[in-house]
């Protein structure tokens, strides 16, 4: 049965996308986006923002679930995703989606990567999660209108990237439709 509410429809789409095969050109584009984001993370880790992120996660500690790139730190999924996201956006070399003006990679890739490491996910699962995160990040911003978001006190990247990260992490966690609904609610 197709849900009638928008959140339900989106949760159903997310749950189905988690297992859907990616077209070859989409998988290839996702690989390029992931590689590009890795480059931004390696570069950003050496800047002041990166150094502060490393210091922060070292102080936080946490279960050794996921790696902080270019360090010997393993910490909680949340802390690893946060530090790697800080790296990814630190020097502004992260990817840019021109229609929405979003930077989906610097949040979506670290969230998917941290969850995939903890879950022991396959590369294919990681690719699907990143694609879903990009999709949701950009569609969310298209629905809101980037200028509307930018005209307020929030950044477009912060607003839409939260949804993209949640979608990517939820995909790796293999959440069902109800779980996807909860993930959307928590991210909102």
HELIX and SHEET records of a PDB file:
HELIX    1   1 UNK A    6  UNK A   17  1                                  12    
HELIX    2   2 UNK A   24  UNK A   44  1                                  21    
HELIX    3   3 UNK A   48  UNK A   60  1                                  13    
HELIX    4   4 UNK A   77  UNK A   90  1                                  14    
HELIX    5   5 UNK A  105  UNK A  119  1                                  15    
HELIX    6   6 UNK A  123  UNK A  144  1                                  22    
HELIX    7   7 UNK A  146  UNK A  150  1                                   5    
HELIX    8   8 UNK A  156  UNK A  172  1                                  17    
HELIX    9   9 UNK A  177  UNK A  187  1                                  11    
SHEET    1   A 2 UNK A  66  UNK A  67  0                                        
SHEET    2   A 2 UNK A  74  UNK A  75 -1                                        
END                                                                             
